[in-house]
Amino acid sequence: MLLSSSLARRGPSSWKGANGNFLCWIETFQVVASTRHFTSAAIQLGYSQTTVTLHIKALESQLGVTLFERHRFSRTVVLTKAGRCALEYAGRLLALADEIKTAPDSLGKQSDLAGAR
C-alpha cells in the first residue's frame, strides 16, 4: 500500500497543509509526471515554480517516499518506482474527484434541498 499506515490512521484532515491540500498536491504531481519538468508544470497549472516544488515536497513528505529522481543538469525529472505506483493512484483519485463534482443528481442534492424546507 502506498500510504503509510500512520497516514491512513490520521485521515484526510492531516492531508492539508500551508501549501495546499492533498488533491491539489496530487494534481500537481500528475502534471509534473506528464511534463517531466517543474517549470513546465508550473506554467500549465498557473502556479509559480516554487509552489510546484512545495506541493511535490509536501506530497513526498506525507507519503514518506521520493516520487521523482531530479536530474540537476538537465532539469528534467523521472518518476521513481514509488512515483510510478503513486501515479496510478493519482489518476484514479483525480478521476473520482471529477466524478463527484459532475454528478450532482446521483448525490441527491436536489432532493436534499427540497427535504430541508
C-alpha positions in Angstrom: 0.0 0.0 0.0 1.3 3.4 -1.0 0.0 5.4 2.0 1.8 4.6 5.2 -0.4 3.1 7.9 0.1 6.1 10.1 -1.1 8.5 7.4 -4.1 6.3 6.8 -4.9 6.4 10.5 -4.6 10.2 10.7 -7.2 10.6 7.9 -7.9 13.3 5.4 -7.6 16.2 7.9 -3.8 15.5 8.0 -3.6 15.8 4.2 -3.9 19.6 4.4 -1.0 22.0 4.9 0.1 25.5 4.5 0.9 24.9 0.8 -2.4 23.4 -0.2 -4.3 20.2 0.2 -3.8 16.6 -0.8 -5.8 16.6 -4.0 -4.1 19.8 -5.1 -0.7 18.1 -4.5 -1.9 15.0 -6.4 -2.9 17.2 -9.4 0.5 18.9 -9.3 2.3 15.6 -9.1 0.4 14.3 -12.1 1.2 17.3 -14.2 4.9 17.2 -13.2 5.0 13.5 -14.1 3.5 14.2 -17.5 5.7 17.2 -18.4 8.8 15.8 -16.6 9.7 19.4 -15.7 8.7 21.5 -12.7 8.7 24.8 -14.6 6.6 23.4 -17.4 4.2 22.0 -14.9 4.0 25.4 -13.1 3.2 27.2 -16.4 0.5 24.6 -17.2 -1.1 24.9 -13.8 -0.7 28.6 -13.5 1.5 28.3 -10.4 4.9 29.6 -9.6 7.7 27.0 -9.9 8.2 27.4 -6.1 4.6 26.4 -5.5 5.0 23.3 -7.6 8.2 22.4 -5.7 6.4 22.9 -2.4 3.5 20.7 -3.5 5.8 17.9 -4.5 7.9 18.1 -1.3 4.7 18.1 0.8 3.3 15.1 -1.0 6.6 13.2 -0.7 6.7 14.1 3.0 3.1 12.9 3.6 3.6 9.7 1.6 7.1 9.1 3.1 8.6 8.3 -0.4 10.6 10.1 -3.1 8.5 10.4 -6.2 11.0 11.8 -8.6 14.7 11.5 -9.4 15.9 15.0 -10.0 18.5 15.4 -12.8 20.4 18.5 -11.8 22.0 19.4 -15.1 19.1 18.5 -17.5 16.4 20.0 -15.2 14.1 17.1 -16.0 12.7 14.7 -13.5 12.0 10.9 -13.8 9.5 9.0 -11.7 10.9 6.6 -9.2 9.4 3.2 -8.7 7.2 4.7 -5.9 6.4 7.6 -8.2 5.1 5.2 -10.9 3.0 3.4 -8.3 1.7 6.8 -7.0 0.8 8.0 -10.5 -1.6 5.1 -10.9 -3.3 6.1 -7.7 -3.2 9.8 -8.6 -5.1 9.1 -11.9 -7.8 7.2 -10.0 -8.1 9.8 -7.2 -8.5 12.7 -9.6 -11.0 10.8 -11.8 -13.1 10.2 -8.7 -12.8 13.8 -7.6 -14.0 14.9 -11.1 -16.8 12.3 -11.0 -18.2 13.6 -7.7 -18.1 17.2 -9.0 -20.0 16.4 -12.1 -22.6 14.0 -10.6 -25.0 16.3 -8.6 -28.1 14.2 -9.4 -26.6 11.0 -8.2 -25.6 12.8 -4.9 -29.2 13.7 -4.3 -28.6 17.4 -4.0 -32.0 18.5 -5.3 -33.9 16.1 -3.1 -31.9 17.1 0.0 -32.7 20.8 -0.6 -36.4 20.1 -1.1 -36.5 18.0 2.1 -34.8 20.7 4.2 -37.7 23.2 3.6 
